[in-house]
């Protein structure tokens, strides 16, 4: 019986090369499919697709809530029911913006506070300071137009208890509008996009989206849309300096409240019922804003610049930052 043959020894150099080759195969991530870099960055979904997914999630959620609300308002809708339907629609759009952020944040190990709306700051100091700034800013704009003889405040047309009722209604309405629009374009979307692009490139891109949203408003003009983009950039500045969207929500709400109710001027081309005064405009559209309202006046850009400079002096330190998720958070 012959003795079993001993296998030939592997030369040391070949053994090292084989070991390194095996380690490289294990360390290299498996390719998912051709063109995966379009959708993935490393092991995670690219932020651009996350933002598009968020907007898609918002659209679906909003229209589902709109569909649920159809049973509440039977056609034809008229009188006070028209205003309550508008209120419901704004609530649907706001919830449509918040719910996807909460759900997607859960998958990323983040809270709604990471996206600029910390619950502990809700309707706190920053909100009310923003409200004062917003009302002061629209007042400054209209005073400037009055000095230019392009605007006259007119007379009061609402009296008695109806003043308080409509003042409260439009205040709640525009707070919901502020939460909706700020959370939609400067909440999850800006936080996520800024992680890859940087804050200000993402702010410019989403301020253009903010302007595009207002294209659906009746009577909107290109100058009015530029005004919306400029105001959007100012809101981004408030987020960058305060680290919170609550200042912007307050400013946004009472800028709109001042236009629609208090001074009763067109707001992005819309004149609502239940306004306090009957003002008069006189002059060219580039000065008065035309059918869009004072947001489309060239004076609006000057006011935004002045308010922005004052805000920079008030808030000198940038507090915005991408906070790392908890170690037990999920990554997608």
C-alpha positions, 0 to 999 in steps of 0.5 A: 500500500502506497503512502498518501502523497502530501500536497505540494506547498503553496509558495508564500508569495502566491499565498499572499496574493490569493489572500489579498484577492479574496479580501478585495472581493469581500470588501468591494460592494456588490454591484446592484445593477447597471447605472446604479450610481444614478440612484445610489451613492455608496450604499445609500439612496442619492439625496436628489431621489429622496427629495423627489420621493418626498415631493411625490409622497406629499402629492399623494398624501395631499390628494388623498386628504383632499379626496376625504374632504369631498364629502364635507363640502357638497357642490355647489359650495357657496357663502361661508362654506367656500372659506371653510373649504379653503381652510380644509384644503390648506390643512390638507396640504400642510398635513401632506407636507408634514406626514412624509417628513415624519415618516421619512425621518423615522427611516433616517433616525431623525425627528421633525425638529431636525427639519426645522420645526422643533415641537418645543419651539412651536408658537414660541418666541421665534414665531411671534418675533417673525410675526412682528417682522412680517407685519412690519415689513408689509406695512413698510412696503405699503407706506413706501407705495403711499409716499410714492402716491401709488397706494391709498389705504382707503376706508374701513368696510368691515365693522362690529364683531365681523372684524374679530371673526375674520381677523381670527379666521385669516390668522389661523388660515395663514399660520397653516399656509406658513407651516405648509409652504415652509415645511414643504420647501425649506423643511425635509427637502432643504435639509436633505438636499443641503447635505450633498449640495451645500446650504445655499445652492440647495436654498437657491434651487428650492426658492425657485421651486417656491416661486414655481408653486405660485405660478398656479395663482391667478393673475401672477406675473414674472415680476411677482414670481421673482418677488416670491423667489426673493422672499423665499431666499430671505426665509432661507436666511432666517433658517440659516441664522436661527436654525429653525423655521418658526421665525419664517412661519410667523413672518410668512403668516402675518405678511400674508395676513397683513396683505389679505385682511388688514390692508386688503390688497391682492396677495399673489393675485388673489383678493379674498372676502372678509377683508377690513379695508377698501384700498386704492392703487394708482400708477404703473404695474411695475410700481403698484404690482398690478393684479398680483399685489405689492409683492410684484412691485419693484419696491418690494425688492428694496423692502426685502433687502432692507429687512434682510440687512436688519435681520443679519444685524439682529442674528449674526451667528449661523445656527443651521447645521446638519445634525448626525442621526442617532447611531441606532437610526436607519439609513436609506 
